[in-house]
Amino acid sequence: MKKYLSFSLLLLFSFTIIADAKDNTADIFTHTYSIVARDSLTGDIGVAVQSHWFSVGSVVSWAEAGVGAIATQSLVNVSFGPRGLELLKQGKSASEVLDIMIESDNGRDFRQLAIIDRKGNVATYTGKKCIADTGHISGENFSVQANMMLNKKVWPAMAKAFENSSGPLAERMVASLKAAEAAGGDIRGQQSASLLVVRGHSTGKPWNDRLIDLRVEDHPKAVDEIERILKVHRAYEHMNRGDLAIELGDEDKALREYASAEKLFPENIEMKYWHAVSLVNIGKLDDALPKFREVFKKEPNWIELTRRIVSNGLLKVDKETLNNILNHN
């Protein structure tokens, strides 16, 4: 009984006692490792994170185009995310923002916080009461931070992986997460992961400025899964560019984009299906028929869908051609 009460009191302390001095918001018990980073070529900014906690991305990761990115973790003061972005928008430096929020927080000793602004300036803080092993490393255009790790090799491995990688920012941040796991990772294992990338300069259109927003909420291999769905995301980017090329009358580019999408995600029948539809619409029925056949064999409901998209003009065929598509075996 005494042991039970002690554990209950510990949980109560972890979740509710330490509160921000200004908003009195209860903290969230999210120990984790993360990276905030900027792409020096494109200016894109992002956050990637993994934790043995459900839906880590909903509390740790914050970013806004043309402003910066923030990772707030350990015993999380969630308000650090929106408040930090607002202070960055006011023109304060990453270091100034971090100092303002940490100094005003009664629970600062339990916090871990990383901030990167749109120019790549970083500021990072690890409270002295964060659960070991814990630490952070900042470099040019990035910061990695971790707490409750299996060992002290985790965050140095993350930094090295990011610095030695190339390519798009999202893939480089995932490489950092994978390095964390290879070095030992969270002492409790994996559960959720998140990947968020925004433009370095705002277009004024938020729906265009958030480039990647992917989450794995509950998975025993969360890092591998976030890597997999990033690959799916890239495949759909090719599909979207193919559709746009069709609209612009660039058939060759459209076919290249569709082929790239299918190469990345060959088992996805929907990509194959809309590729086939586009082939028909540009007069390449013979190339489309084998794709339709493969889709219909795997999922007969797509046969009925094909009938339905003729009436609204998505599939531009006469009755004879439609029958040829539906009855091709």
Contacts in CASP RR format, 6 or more apart in sequence:
PFRMAT RR
TARGET T0000
AUTHOR 0000-0000-0000
METHOD contacts of the structure
MODEL  1
MKKYLSFSLLLLFSFTIIADAKDNTADIFTHTYSIVARDSLTGDIGVAVQ
SHWFSVGSVVSWAEAGVGAIATQSLVNVSFGPRGLELLKQGKSASEVLDI
MIESDNGRDFRQLAIIDRKGNVATYTGKKCIADTGHISGENFSVQANMML
NKKVWPAMAKAFENSSGPLAERMVASLKAAEAAGGDIRGQQSASLLVVRG
HSTGKPWNDRLIDLRVEDHPKAVDEIERILKVHRAYEHMNRGDLAIELGD
EDKALREYASAEKLFPENIEMKYWHAVSLVNIGKLDDALPKFREVFKKEP
NWIELTRRIVSNGLLKVDKETLNNILNHN
14 27 0 8 1.000
14 29 0 8 1.000
14 75 0 8 1.000
15 26 0 8 1.000
15 27 0 8 1.000
15 28 0 8 1.000
15 29 0 8 1.000
16 26 0 8 1.000
16 27 0 8 1.000
18 27 0 8 1.000
18 75 0 8 1.000
18 106 0 8 1.000
18 107 0 8 1.000
18 110 0 8 1.000
19 25 0 8 1.000
19 26 0 8 1.000
19 27 0 8 1.000
19 106 0 8 1.000
19 107 0 8 1.000
20 77 0 8 1.000
20 79 0 8 1.000
20 104 0 8 1.000
20 105 0 8 1.000
20 106 0 8 1.000
20 107 0 8 1.000
21 104 0 8 1.000
21 105 0 8 1.000
21 106 0 8 1.000
22 79 0 8 1.000
22 104 0 8 1.000
23 79 0 8 1.000
25 77 0 8 1.000
25 78 0 8 1.000
25 79 0 8 1.000
27 75 0 8 1.000
27 76 0 8 1.000
27 77 0 8 1.000
27 78 0 8 1.000
27 107 0 8 1.000
27 110 0 8 1.000
28 59 0 8 1.000
28 75 0 8 1.000
28 76 0 8 1.000
28 78 0 8 1.000
29 53 0 8 1.000
29 75 0 8 1.000
29 76 0 8 1.000
30 51 0 8 1.000
30 53 0 8 1.000
30 56 0 8 1.000
30 59 0 8 1.000
30 60 0 8 1.000
30 73 0 8 1.000
30 74 0 8 1.000
30 75 0 8 1.000
30 76 0 8 1.000
31 51 0 8 1.000
31 52 0 8 1.000
31 53 0 8 1.000
31 73 0 8 1.000
31 74 0 8 1.000
31 130 0 8 1.000
31 131 0 8 1.000
31 147 0 8 1.000
31 148 0 8 1.000
31 186 0 8 1.000
31 188 0 8 1.000
32 49 0 8 1.000
32 50 0 8 1.000
32 51 0 8 1.000
32 53 0 8 1.000
32 56 0 8 1.000
32 60 0 8 1.000
32 73 0 8 1.000
32 74 0 8 1.000
32 146 0 8 1.000
32 147 0 8 1.000
32 148 0 8 1.000
32 186 0 8 1.000
33 49 0 8 1.000
33 50 0 8 1.000
33 51 0 8 1.000
33 144 0 8 1.000
33 145 0 8 1.000
33 146 0 8 1.000
33 147 0 8 1.000
33 149 0 8 1.000
33 154 0 8 1.000
33 155 0 8 1.000
33 158 0 8 1.000
33 177 0 8 1.000
33 180 0 8 1.000
33 185 0 8 1.000
33 186 0 8 1.000
34 47 0 8 1.000
34 48 0 8 1.000
34 49 0 8 1.000
34 50 0 8 1.000
34 60 0 8 1.000
34 61 0 8 1.000
34 71 0 8 1.000
34 73 0 8 1.000
34 114 0 8 1.000
34 144 0 8 1.000
34 145 0 8 1.000
34 146 0 8 1.000
35 47 0 8 1.000
35 48 0 8 1.000
35 49 0 8 1.000
35 71 0 8 1.000
35 142 0 8 1.000
35 143 0 8 1.000
35 144 0 8 1.000
35 145 0 8 1.000
35 158 0 8 1.000
35 162 0 8 1.000
35 173 0 8 1.000
35 176 0 8 1.000
35 177 0 8 1.000
36 45 0 8 1.000
36 46 0 8 1.000
36 47 0 8 1.000
36 69 0 8 1.000
36 70 0 8 1.000
36 71 0 8 1.000
36 114 0 8 1.000
36 115 0 8 1.000
36 116 0 8 1.000
36 122 0 8 1.000
36 142 0 8 1.000
36 143 0 8 1.000
37 45 0 8 1.000
37 46 0 8 1.000
37 47 0 8 1.000
37 48 0 8 1.000
37 69 0 8 1.000
37 116 0 8 1.000
37 141 0 8 1.000
37 142 0 8 1.000
37 143 0 8 1.000
37 162 0 8 1.000
37 169 0 8 1.000
37 172 0 8 1.000
37 173 0 8 1.000
37 176 0 8 1.000
38 44 0 8 1.000
38 45 0 8 1.000
38 46 0 8 1.000
38 69 0 8 1.000
38 116 0 8 1.000
38 118 0 8 1.000
38 119 0 8 1.000
38 120 0 8 1.000
38 141 0 8 1.000
38 142 0 8 1.000
38 169 0 8 1.000
38 200 0 8 1.000
39 45 0 8 1.000
39 141 0 8 1.000
39 168 0 8 1.000
39 169 0 8 1.000
39 172 0 8 1.000
40 140 0 8 1.000
40 141 0 8 1.000
42 169 0 8 1.000
42 200 0 8 1.000
43 118 0 8 1.000
43 199 0 8 1.000
43 200 0 8 1.000
43 201 0 8 1.000
44 169 0 8 1.000
44 197 0 8 1.000
44 198 0 8 1.000
44 199 0 8 1.000
44 200 0 8 1.000
44 211 0 8 1.000
45 63 0 8 1.000
45 65 0 8 1.000
45 66 0 8 1.000
45 68 0 8 1.000
45 69 0 8 1.000
45 116 0 8 1.000
45 118 0 8 1.000
45 120 0 8 1.000
45 169 0 8 1.000
45 197 0 8 1.000
45 198 0 8 1.000
45 199 0 8 1.000
45 200 0 8 1.000
46 63 0 8 1.000
46 68 0 8 1.000
46 69 0 8 1.000
46 116 0 8 1.000
46 169 0 8 1.000
46 170 0 8 1.000
46 173 0 8 1.000
46 196 0 8 1.000
46 197 0 8 1.000
46 198 0 8 1.000
47 60 0 8 1.000
47 61 0 8 1.000
47 62 0 8 1.000
47 63 0 8 1.000
47 69 0 8 1.000
47 70 0 8 1.000
47 71 0 8 1.000
47 173 0 8 1.000
47 194 0 8 1.000
47 195 0 8 1.000
47 196 0 8 1.000
48 61 0 8 1.000
48 170 0 8 1.000
48 173 0 8 1.000
48 174 0 8 1.000
48 176 0 8 1.000
48 177 0 8 1.000
48 193 0 8 1.000
48 194 0 8 1.000
48 195 0 8 1.000
48 196 0 8 1.000
48 226 0 8 1.000
49 56 0 8 1.000
49 57 0 8 1.000
49 60 0 8 1.000
49 61 0 8 1.000
49 71 0 8 1.000
49 73 0 8 1.000
49 177 0 8 1.000
49 193 0 8 1.000
49 194 0 8 1.000
50 56 0 8 1.000
50 177 0 8 1.000
50 180 0 8 1.000
50 181 0 8 1.000
50 186 0 8 1.000
50 190 0 8 1.000
50 192 0 8 1.000
50 193 0 8 1.000
50 194 0 8 1.000
50 222 0 8 1.000
50 223 0 8 1.000
50 226 0 8 1.000
51 60 0 8 1.000
51 73 0 8 1.000
51 186 0 8 1.000
51 191 0 8 1.000
51 192 0 8 1.000
51 193 0 8 1.000
52 186 0 8 1.000
52 188 0 8 1.000
52 189 0 8 1.000
52 190 0 8 1.000
52 191 0 8 1.000
53 191 0 8 1.000
53 192 0 8 1.000
54 191 0 8 1.000
54 192 0 8 1.000
54 217 0 8 1.000
54 218 0 8 1.000
55 192 0 8 1.000
55 215 0 8 1.000
55 217 0 8 1.000
55 218 0 8 1.000
56 191 0 8 1.000
56 192 0 8 1.000
56 193 0 8 1.000
56 194 0 8 1.000
57 192 0 8 1.000
57 193 0 8 1.000
57 194 0 8 1.000
57 196 0 8 1.000
57 215 0 8 1.000
58 194 0 8 1.000
58 215 0 8 1.000
59 72 0 8 1.000
59 76 0 8 1.000
59 78 0 8 1.000
60 71 0 8 1.000
60 72 0 8 1.000
60 73 0 8 1.000
60 76 0 8 1.000
60 194 0 8 1.000
61 69 0 8 1.000
61 70 0 8 1.000
61 71 0 8 1.000
61 194 0 8 1.000
61 196 0 8 1.000
62 69 0 8 1.000
62 70 0 8 1.000
62 71 0 8 1.000
62 72 0 8 1.000
62 80 0 8 1.000
62 81 0 8 1.000
62 82 0 8 1.000
62 84 0 8 1.000
62 85 0 8 1.000
62 196 0 8 1.000
63 69 0 8 1.000
63 70 0 8 1.000
63 85 0 8 1.000
63 196 0 8 1.000
63 197 0 8 1.000
63 198 0 8 1.000
64 85 0 8 1.000
64 89 0 8 1.000
64 198 0 8 1.000
64 202 0 8 1.000
65 198 0 8 1.000
65 199 0 8 1.000
65 200 0 8 1.000
65 201 0 8 1.000
65 202 0 8 1.000
65 203 0 8 1.000
65 204 0 8 1.000
65 206 0 8 1.000
65 209 0 8 1.000
65 210 0 8 1.000
66 118 0 8 1.000
66 198 0 8 1.000
66 199 0 8 1.000
66 200 0 8 1.000
66 201 0 8 1.000
66 202 0 8 1.000
66 209 0 8 1.000
67 85 0 8 1.000
67 88 0 8 1.000
67 89 0 8 1.000
67 117 0 8 1.000
67 118 0 8 1.000
67 202 0 8 1.000
68 85 0 8 1.000
68 88 0 8 1.000
68 115 0 8 1.000
68 116 0 8 1.000
68 117 0 8 1.000
68 118 0 8 1.000
68 198 0 8 1.000
68 200 0 8 1.000
69 115 0 8 1.000
69 116 0 8 1.000
69 196 0 8 1.000
69 198 0 8 1.000
70 80 0 8 1.000
70 81 0 8 1.000
70 84 0 8 1.000
70 85 0 8 1.000
70 113 0 8 1.000
70 114 0 8 1.000
70 115 0 8 1.000
70 116 0 8 1.000
71 113 0 8 1.000
71 114 0 8 1.000
71 145 0 8 1.000
72 78 0 8 1.000
72 80 0 8 1.000
72 81 0 8 1.000
72 111 0 8 1.000
72 112 0 8 1.000
72 113 0 8 1.000
73 111 0 8 1.000
73 112 0 8 1.000
73 113 0 8 1.000
73 145 0 8 1.000
73 147 0 8 1.000
74 110 0 8 1.000
74 111 0 8 1.000
74 112 0 8 1.000
74 126 0 8 1.000
74 127 0 8 1.000
74 130 0 8 1.000
74 131 0 8 1.000
74 134 0 8 1.000
74 147 0 8 1.000
74 148 0 8 1.000
75 107 0 8 1.000
75 110 0 8 1.000
75 111 0 8 1.000
76 111 0 8 1.000
77 101 0 8 1.000
77 105 0 8 1.000
77 107 0 8 1.000
77 111 0 8 1.000
80 101 0 8 1.000
80 111 0 8 1.000
80 113 0 8 1.000
83 101 0 8 1.000
84 97 0 8 1.000
84 101 0 8 1.000
84 115 0 8 1.000
87 96 0 8 1.000
87 97 0 8 1.000
87 100 0 8 1.000
87 101 0 8 1.000
88 94 0 8 1.000
88 97 0 8 1.000
88 115 0 8 1.000
88 117 0 8 1.000
88 118 0 8 1.000
92 100 0 8 1.000
93 117 0 8 1.000
93 121 0 8 1.000
93 123 0 8 1.000
94 115 0 8 1.000
94 116 0 8 1.000
94 117 0 8 1.000
94 120 0 8 1.000
94 121 0 8 1.000
94 122 0 8 1.000
94 123 0 8 1.000
95 121 0 8 1.000
95 123 0 8 1.000
97 115 0 8 1.000
97 123 0 8 1.000
98 113 0 8 1.000
98 115 0 8 1.000
98 123 0 8 1.000
98 124 0 8 1.000
98 125 0 8 1.000
99 123 0 8 1.000
101 113 0 8 1.000
102 108 0 8 1.000
102 111 0 8 1.000
102 113 0 8 1.000
102 125 0 8 1.000
105 111 0 8 1.000
108 125 0 8 1.000
108 127 0 8 1.000
109 127 0 8 1.000
109 128 0 8 1.000
109 129 0 8 1.000
109 130 0 8 1.000
110 127 0 8 1.000
110 129 0 8 1.000
110 130 0 8 1.000
111 125 0 8 1.000
111 127 0 8 1.000
111 130 0 8 1.000
112 125 0 8 1.000
112 126 0 8 1.000
112 127 0 8 1.000
112 130 0 8 1.000
112 134 0 8 1.000
112 135 0 8 1.000
112 136 0 8 1.000
112 145 0 8 1.000
112 147 0 8 1.000
113 124 0 8 1.000
113 125 0 8 1.000
114 122 0 8 1.000
114 123 0 8 1.000
114 124 0 8 1.000
114 125 0 8 1.000
114 136 0 8 1.000
114 138 0 8 1.000
114 143 0 8 1.000
114 145 0 8 1.000
115 122 0 8 1.000
115 123 0 8 1.000
115 124 0 8 1.000
115 143 0 8 1.000
116 122 0 8 1.000
116 141 0 8 1.000
116 142 0 8 1.000
116 143 0 8 1.000
118 200 0 8 1.000
118 201 0 8 1.000
120 140 0 8 1.000
120 141 0 8 1.000
122 138 0 8 1.000
122 139 0 8 1.000
122 141 0 8 1.000
122 142 0 8 1.000
122 143 0 8 1.000
123 138 0 8 1.000
123 143 0 8 1.000
124 136 0 8 1.000
124 138 0 8 1.000
124 143 0 8 1.000
124 145 0 8 1.000
125 136 0 8 1.000
126 134 0 8 1.000
126 135 0 8 1.000
126 136 0 8 1.000
126 145 0 8 1.000
126 147 0 8 1.000
127 134 0 8 1.000
130 147 0 8 1.000
130 148 0 8 1.000
131 147 0 8 1.000
131 148 0 8 1.000
132 147 0 8 1.000
132 148 0 8 1.000
132 149 0 8 1.000
133 146 0 8 1.000
133 147 0 8 1.000
133 148 0 8 1.000
133 149 0 8 1.000
133 150 0 8 1.000
133 151 0 8 1.000
133 152 0 8 1.000
133 154 0 8 1.000
134 146 0 8 1.000
134 147 0 8 1.000
134 148 0 8 1.000
134 149 0 8 1.000
135 145 0 8 1.000
135 146 0 8 1.000
135 147 0 8 1.000
135 152 0 8 1.000
135 155 0 8 1.000
136 143 0 8 1.000
136 144 0 8 1.000
136 145 0 8 1.000
136 146 0 8 1.000
136 155 0 8 1.000
137 143 0 8 1.000
137 144 0 8 1.000
137 145 0 8 1.000
137 155 0 8 1.000
137 156 0 8 1.000
137 158 0 8 1.000
137 159 0 8 1.000
139 159 0 8 1.000
139 163 0 8 1.000
142 159 0 8 1.000
142 162 0 8 1.000
142 163 0 8 1.000
144 155 0 8 1.000
144 158 0 8 1.000
144 159 0 8 1.000
144 162 0 8 1.000
144 176 0 8 1.000
145 155 0 8 1.000
146 154 0 8 1.000
146 155 0 8 1.000
146 158 0 8 1.000
146 180 0 8 1.000
146 185 0 8 1.000
148 186 0 8 1.000
148 187 0 8 1.000
148 188 0 8 1.000
149 155 0 8 1.000
149 180 0 8 1.000
149 184 0 8 1.000
149 185 0 8 1.000
149 186 0 8 1.000
149 187 0 8 1.000
150 184 0 8 1.000
150 185 0 8 1.000
150 186 0 8 1.000
150 187 0 8 1.000
151 183 0 8 1.000
151 184 0 8 1.000
153 183 0 8 1.000
153 184 0 8 1.000
154 180 0 8 1.000
154 183 0 8 1.000
154 184 0 8 1.000
154 185 0 8 1.000
155 180 0 8 1.000
156 183 0 8 1.000
157 179 0 8 1.000
157 180 0 8 1.000
157 182 0 8 1.000
157 183 0 8 1.000
158 176 0 8 1.000
158 177 0 8 1.000
158 179 0 8 1.000
158 180 0 8 1.000
158 183 0 8 1.000
159 176 0 8 1.000
160 179 0 8 1.000
161 175 0 8 1.000
161 176 0 8 1.000
161 178 0 8 1.000
161 179 0 8 1.000
162 172 0 8 1.000
162 173 0 8 1.000
162 175 0 8 1.000
162 176 0 8 1.000
165 171 0 8 1.000
165 172 0 8 1.000
165 175 0 8 1.000
165 176 0 8 1.000
166 172 0 8 1.000
169 197 0 8 1.000
170 195 0 8 1.000
170 197 0 8 1.000
170 212 0 8 1.000
170 230 0 8 1.000
171 230 0 8 1.000
173 195 0 8 1.000
174 195 0 8 1.000
174 223 0 8 1.000
174 226 0 8 1.000
174 227 0 8 1.000
174 230 0 8 1.000
177 193 0 8 1.000
177 223 0 8 1.000
177 226 0 8 1.000
178 223 0 8 1.000
178 227 0 8 1.000
180 223 0 8 1.000
181 190 0 8 1.000
181 223 0 8 1.000
190 219 0 8 1.000
190 220 0 8 1.000
190 221 0 8 1.000
190 222 0 8 1.000
190 223 0 8 1.000
191 218 0 8 1.000
191 219 0 8 1.000
191 220 0 8 1.000
191 222 0 8 1.000
192 215 0 8 1.000
192 216 0 8 1.000
192 217 0 8 1.000
192 218 0 8 1.000
192 219 0 8 1.000
192 222 0 8 1.000
193 215 0 8 1.000
193 216 0 8 1.000
193 219 0 8 1.000
193 222 0 8 1.000
193 223 0 8 1.000
193 225 0 8 1.000
193 226 0 8 1.000
194 214 0 8 1.000
194 215 0 8 1.000
194 216 0 8 1.000
194 226 0 8 1.000
195 212 0 8 1.000
195 213 0 8 1.000
195 214 0 8 1.000
195 215 0 8 1.000
195 226 0 8 1.000
195 230 0 8 1.000
196 210 0 8 1.000
196 212 0 8 1.000
196 213 0 8 1.000
196 214 0 8 1.000
197 210 0 8 1.000
197 211 0 8 1.000
197 212 0 8 1.000
197 213 0 8 1.000
198 209 0 8 1.000
198 210 0 8 1.000
198 211 0 8 1.000
199 208 0 8 1.000
199 209 0 8 1.000
199 211 0 8 1.000
202 209 0 8 1.000
203 209 0 8 1.000
212 230 0 8 1.000
212 233 0 8 1.000
214 226 0 8 1.000
214 229 0 8 1.000
214 230 0 8 1.000
214 233 0 8 1.000
216 222 0 8 1.000
216 225 0 8 1.000
216 226 0 8 1.000
216 229 0 8 1.000
219 225 0 8 1.000
231 264 0 8 1.000
231 265 0 8 1.000
232 264 0 8 1.000
232 265 0 8 1.000
232 268 0 8 1.000
234 264 0 8 1.000
235 260 0 8 1.000
235 261 0 8 1.000
235 262 0 8 1.000
235 264 0 8 1.000
235 265 0 8 1.000
235 268 0 8 1.000
235 271 0 8 1.000
236 261 0 8 1.000
236 271 0 8 1.000
238 257 0 8 1.000
238 258 0 8 1.000
238 260 0 8 1.000
238 261 0 8 1.000
238 264 0 8 1.000
239 257 0 8 1.000
239 258 0 8 1.000
239 261 0 8 1.000
239 271 0 8 1.000
239 274 0 8 1.000
239 275 0 8 1.000
241 253 0 8 1.000
241 257 0 8 1.000
242 253 0 8 1.000
242 254 0 8 1.000
242 257 0 8 1.000
242 258 0 8 1.000
242 278 0 8 1.000
243 254 0 8 1.000
243 274 0 8 1.000
243 278 0 8 1.000
245 251 0 8 1.000
245 253 0 8 1.000
245 254 0 8 1.000
245 257 0 8 1.000
246 254 0 8 1.000
246 278 0 8 1.000
246 281 0 8 1.000
246 282 0 8 1.000
251 282 0 8 1.000
254 278 0 8 1.000
254 282 0 8 1.000
255 279 0 8 1.000
258 271 0 8 1.000
258 275 0 8 1.000
258 278 0 8 1.000
261 271 0 8 1.000
261 275 0 8 1.000
262 268 0 8 1.000
262 271 0 8 1.000
262 272 0 8 1.000
262 275 0 8 1.000
265 271 0 8 1.000
269 294 0 8 1.000
269 295 0 8 1.000
269 298 0 8 1.000
269 299 0 8 1.000
269 302 0 8 1.000
272 291 0 8 1.000
272 294 0 8 1.000
272 295 0 8 1.000
273 291 0 8 1.000
273 292 0 8 1.000
273 295 0 8 1.000
273 302 0 8 1.000
275 288 0 8 1.000
275 291 0 8 1.000
276 288 0 8 1.000
276 289 0 8 1.000
276 291 0 8 1.000
276 292 0 8 1.000
276 295 0 8 1.000
277 288 0 8 1.000
277 309 0 8 1.000
277 314 0 8 1.000
277 315 0 8 1.000
279 285 0 8 1.000
279 287 0 8 1.000
279 288 0 8 1.000
279 291 0 8 1.000
280 288 0 8 1.000
280 315 0 8 1.000
280 316 0 8 1.000
280 317 0 8 1.000
280 321 0 8 1.000
280 325 0 8 1.000
281 315 0 8 1.000
281 316 0 8 1.000
285 321 0 8 1.000
285 324 0 8 1.000
285 325 0 8 1.000
288 325 0 8 1.000
289 324 0 8 1.000
289 325 0 8 1.000
289 328 0 8 1.000
292 306 0 8 1.000
292 325 0 8 1.000
292 328 0 8 1.000
293 328 0 8 1.000
293 329 0 8 1.000
295 302 0 8 1.000
296 302 0 8 1.000
296 303 0 8 1.000
296 326 0 8 1.000
303 326 0 8 1.000
306 315 0 8 1.000
306 322 0 8 1.000
306 325 0 8 1.000
306 326 0 8 1.000
307 322 0 8 1.000
307 326 0 8 1.000
309 315 0 8 1.000
310 317 0 8 1.000
310 322 0 8 1.000
315 322 0 8 1.000
317 325 0 8 1.000
END
